[in-house]
Amino acid sequence: MTQGGSVVTLKTFTNTLEDFDEKLSLSARRRWWERFLNVTVQGGWTDQMKVYELKTKMSPAVRNWYGQLSKHVRSEWSRLSKEFKREYCKSRVSESEKYYTMKQFKDETALAFLYRLNLAAERADMRFRKSERRREQHIRRFIKNLTDVTLKTTLQSQRFRKVSDLEYDLKQQEEVNPSGIHSGRGARPRDFRADNVARNGPRMNRTNRAYVAQDDEAQGSDIQVTFEDDESADLAALVWGGSPETQ
């Protein structure tokens, strides 16, 4: 390709990308950086071209930051890109602080929030999958920060021996309620008391189902039975040979 053609190609790529704004959120700045890198790959730029084009996309404040760097950092792409990413694409908050302050987003489903909290825990090295105490703390933290009061109450009445059990339960909730948003007047919290059927009276045409979830973290060490309807409490008594509440 001719030199003139190279200039045209370069400008075509760079014109599709807006100038960098250091006032944007961290996630937006990271997206801008990823897009810039993608443009450099598609355009087959040399390191010298990358340095030049990044400079043309800088705001006045970022140019001041760039100008105070040492000469070899300003001129070498590997060093400049590393410093730029450290300055504008790295969080100032520690991974532990992110985990302990994480809240559910307004439009985020409970399952999506659990995945995000799990990832934050992994990055903060919480080791919640190996330690029973930390796993219980992790699950309690998740439930505490749910925005849905009805779902929070429902989950608080249960005990989850593994995070995967909680994940399974949330997937069932989403199958029943795909929006992930509870009205607050929906299903009541599960009642595991054996006298629940007698107290509330029999109900017809309801299918009582039970499933067994075996702990895959400690094979054979624990079997948990969860009854999906509070009308199944009499079945719980037959399975355990006593009141399910004591199990």
N, C-alpha and C positions, 0 to 999 in steps of 0.2 A: 504494500500500500504506500502511496506517496505521502510526503510529509503533510501536504495540504489535506489529504484525506484523513490522516491521523488527527489533525486539529478538529476537523468537522466531527469525527466520531467522538472525540473527547468532549466537545461542547454538547453534543447530543445527549451523552450520558449525564453530564454534570447539570444540565438544565432541568433534568427531571427531579433533582434533589434540592430542597429548600436550604437556606442557610441554617447553620447550627445555632440553636438558642439555648444558652446555658441556664435560662430561667425555667425551662420545661421540667417536668417531673423526671425522676430517675429512669423510670421505664420508658418514657418518650425519648430521652437522650440515648438510652441503649438501643432503641429501635432505629434512631437516626444513624448511629454508628454502624449498626449491622447493614443498613441500606447503603451507606457510603462504601463499606468494604465490598459489598456485593457489586456495586458499580465499578470498583477498581478491578475486580475479577473479570466482569463481563467486557470491560474495555481493554483488558490486557495491559494495564498501565505499568510503567517502570516505577521504581521507588521514587525517582526524582519527580515524576508526574504526580504521584500520590501526595508528596509533601506540598507541592505547589497548589494542587486543587484543594487540599484540606485548608490551607491558609486562605484561599479565596472564599471559603465557606464560613470562616470565623466571624463572629460578631466583634465589635470593638473591644468588649471586655475580654473576650477569649484571645484576641490578638495581643492585648497587653500581657496576658499570661504567657503566650507564645514568645513574645519579645524578651521576656526576662529569663528564658531558658538559655542554657549554654549553647554555644555555636554548634558543637557537634551533635547535640540533641535536636536542634532546629533543622539541621541538614540531613540527618540520617533517619529514614523512615522507621526502621525497627525500634529505635529509641523514642522517636517522637510519638509513634502510635501507642507505645507502652505508657508514656507519660500522659498522653491525652486520655487514654482509657482509665488510668488510675485517678486522674483529676475529675473527670466528668461522668464516668460510667461505673464507678464503684460506690457502694453504699458506705456512709460514715458510721452506720449502726452495726454493731457486732451481730453475728448469727444468733447468739443466745438471746440478745435483746429483741431481735425480730421475733423469735419464737415466743418469748414470754409476753409480748405485747400484741400478738396477732389476734385480730378480730375477724368475724365473718362479714363479708361484704353484703350490702343490702340486696343485691340481685344474684347472690351466690347460693347454690343449693348446698344442703348440708353435706352431701357426699363430696362435692367439689371442695368444700372447706376442709373436710377431713384429709383429702389428698394433699392440699396445700399445707396443712398443719404437719402432716407426716413428713413432707419434704423439708420443712423448716426444722423439724426435730432431727432429721438425719444430718442436715448441714450443721446443726448446733451440737452434734455428737451426743444426743440425749440417751442413746442406747435403750430406747423404750421397748424394743423387740426382745431384748435379752433379760432385762430386769423386770420382775413382776411388779415391784413397787413403782418403778418409773412408768411402766405400762399403765398401771391404774391411775397414776397422776396425769399421764398424757390423755387418757380417755376422759377423766374428770375435767381437765382443762378444755377439751373439745366441747363437752356438753355445756359447761358453764358459759362459753362464749357463743352459743347458738342464739340466733335472734328469734327463732320460733319458740314461743313459750310452750305451746302444746307438745311439740316434739321433744323439747327439753324435759318436760315433766314425764313423758313416756319413757325416755331413755334413762332417766334417773331411777325409775322403778325396776330396772333390769341390771344384771351383772354380766359383764363381758369379760371372758377369760383371755381373749385375744383381740387384737385390733381388727383382724379379719372377720371376727364375729360381728363387730360393730359395723363394718363395711357391708357385710351381707344383709344386716337388718336395714341399713339405710337404702340399699338397693331395692329391697322389698317395699320400703316406704315410697320410693320413687315410682315403682311399678303401679302402686295404688294411686299415687298422686304425682303425675309426671311433672307438674309445675314446681314441685318442691316447696310450695307455700301452703301452710295450713291456715285454715280460717279461724282457728281458736275454738270452734264449736264442733269439730269433727270427732274422730275416734277418741274414746276415753283411754287413759293410761291402763295398761294391762294389769289385771288384778289376779294374783296367783293364789289367793286364799281359798282353802278347800270348801268353805261354807258359802262361797260366792254364788253358786248355782241355786242353793236352797234359799238364800236371802233374796235374790233378784227374781226367782221363779224360772221355770223352764222356758226355753225358746225353741220354736220348731223351725224346721227347714234350714238349719245352720250346720254346716259341715265342720266338725272338729278335726283339726289336723295337728300332728306333732312331728317334729323333726329332731334328729339327733345330730349334734355337731361335735365331732371328736377333735380334741386339741392336737394339731399337727406339729406343734412345737415340742410336745412331750408325748409321744405316741403311747396310747394306752393308759396314760396317767390320769385322764379326766374325761368324763363324758357328760355333756350338758344337754338337757332336754328343755326346749322352749315351746310353750303352748301358745298358739297364735290367737286363741279366743279365750276370754275369761270364763266361758261356759265349759272349758275343758279341764277345770280344776279337779273334777271327780276322776278324770283320766289320770291326772298327775298323782292322785292318791294311790291309784292302782299300780302305777309304774314304780313309785318309790316305796310303797308299803307304808305310807304315812302322809302327813300333811306336806304338800310341796313347799310350803313356806319355810320348813325346817331344813330343806336340802341346800 
